[in-house]
Amino acid sequence: MNKALKIYKILYMEFGSMGWWPVSSNNPKFEIIVGAILTQNTNWKNVEKSIKTLKENNLLDKNAIKNLDITKLADSIRSSGYYKQKARKLKEFVNFKGEITRDNLLGMWGIGPDTADSILLYAYNKPVFVIDAYTKRIFTRLGIRFNSYDEYQGYFHKNLPKDYKLFNDYHALLVELAKKHCKTKPLCDNCPLSKECQQKGL
């Protein structure tokens, strides 16, 4: 068994299936897209506040955001931070008329690889592995380090079955590990990956 798959199985045994991405509206695909954009450079609790505000004002809708004044949109998502920039990013997305592909997403202002891949994986069920800061931190400590996003992603695509459900669950498990144990200052006691880790306590 390769290491990528071994790590997944250890985390799955520890945490179980995570059922990520959390949605609470009747328009889950669009809510995921909004969440993927809003979660840039902030934590999920701040994003939840913004999504709640959008829902309460009947703005969690593509046409509603398209027609909303950008200043009012920014004010509605203030809790997510960088709200003026994120309002522009949301406007860019809702005004896009082409096919949703990775290249097209990356061509939008303010959409980087991790946001694009989150949209493709979670909203469109495409088998693309999302690489975020948590993934890089965890696998660096496990002794697997690459220089670029594409190299990290290529590692997972090469070593795992190309299954969007597995990619979805794996990424969520890594997020859970990062929250509970593999923090910036790690809490290594009782970490399920302690036997695999090369940088315990670092």
Number of C-alpha atoms within 10 A of each C-alpha: 7 8 14 17 15 12 20 19 13 14 21 16 11 14 13 12 15 16 11 14 18 13 15 12 14 10 12 16 16 18 22 22 20 23 23 22 24 30 18 19 10 13 12 15 12 16 23 20 16 24 25 17 18 19 15 10 11 11 19 21 16 17 11 15 21 17 13 13 12 16 12 13 23 22 14 20 24 20 19 25 19 15 19 16 14 23 24 16 19 23 20 16 22 17 14 12 7 8 9 14 15 16 11 13 23 16 12 14 14 17 21 15 17 19 24 24 24 26 27 23 20 24 17 16 15 19 19 23 26 25 21 17 10 19 19 18 17 23 18 15 17 19 12 15 14 14 7 11 14 11 13 20 15 13 14 19 17 10 13 16 12 15 14 18 15 16 24 24 20 25 21 19 25 23 19 16 21 19 14 13 20 24 15 12 9 16 16 18 10 8 17 17 19 15 9 14 17 15 14 17 13 12
